[in-house]
């Protein structure tokens, strides 16, 4: 880590906030402060944007050959591998997740940098366009957008930063990143690794601070060419409105309310039943449910419901809570007091609306922001807990009788980020997957993603895509270059012809 209170990096210099303001970072396990960071504001943001603008307009990075850009991204991947334990432990403490989750996050970040390095290095020099004449040479090339503003969430701070930084740099852009004010620490470390890898000064800038000042200024700033935001729906719509005045490119990933559809034929054998129950637990309770793609809606075929939910609830009550670095711990706390209060309110409203509590339902005794993994049965679409994103360890159970009803329930959401279908019938699996209006659909699985496959959602889950070739395209502008190899007069206007002069 850089020195406490000097977590703003502008144009090659680590510094404190211009106002001198700081923020304590809270350990969610025991609700005690364990680090202090700079609390940047609008003026710090303006300085960072100016540095990124100068680095793009006059600096080396946008003009660096692709092979050298790819080599730098691979050096960053190597540094992440070198520092895996240190960064994984920091991510665990800052975000409250288990140490193994923190390690996996570092591995995924490494893989993202390697993927985008390979992607740009293996591209051709542009797309030739047939103009229908040997006298015309026409090509479409991809150029960097310019200055990118990157705003990341608190649940996967390092991973989400990499999904934006790696393609932005691979394309030749410069950037300013604003991590969540709740979990900024590993993003600060990632900027350090970029500098250690040799990224030119000014290409990477970070301002630690709140969304309503730093984030808002980035969204409206006229010298920002693109804003990529991952977070909640309310904040995302504010970002889009602010960005509209300067007509900058906007990419939004705004979460989901993700269905996990289980057909009875997936559980005809004991192994099938065990796998589906296990995966339903993983879908809902990994990182205490603080995952945009969490399978928080279990939609299960009616004949299977009682047996499935009973076993699911039994196992949910056995999940071991605690500090993520302690041996045997399976689930950490929620990230903040506000998130704990939000989760408690959703569970209370569900019970008031008729849901039946099968497991969990409250906070264990002791300090910190822990909440027992919770299973709510007999839920329906009229309940807030079914419609709205909780971002906590809360699983709702709905039932269906027919395939058509299952699809209708799964699609009955204003979000459309991810979903899954469990069945032993291959034709049904492909049919239902094709009908689900979600950006990622898993068949007999939940949660895995590939850096080479696009990630994003339909509806209010956002606009644009991260990862894959589409994720790189977000950080580029297409330019058509048309060259006439045999120019001659057009003679469009009669006054320029010999006849016209006569």
PyMOL commands that set and color helices and strands:
alter all, ss='L'
color gray80, all
select helices_A, chain A and resi 42-58+61-63+66-82+84-95+99-121+157-170+185-196+211-220+233-244+264-267+270-289+302-316+337-352+384-387+403-411+426-435+459-461+468-473+494-496+498-501
alter helices_A, ss='H'
color red, helices_A
select strands_A, chain A and resi 8-10+13-15+22-27+32-38+127-128+136-144+147-151+174-178+204-206+226-230+249-253+259-262+297-301+356-359+374-377+394-400+418-422+440-443+462-463+476-484
alter strands_A, ss='S'
color yellow, strands_A
deselect
rebuild
show_as cartoon
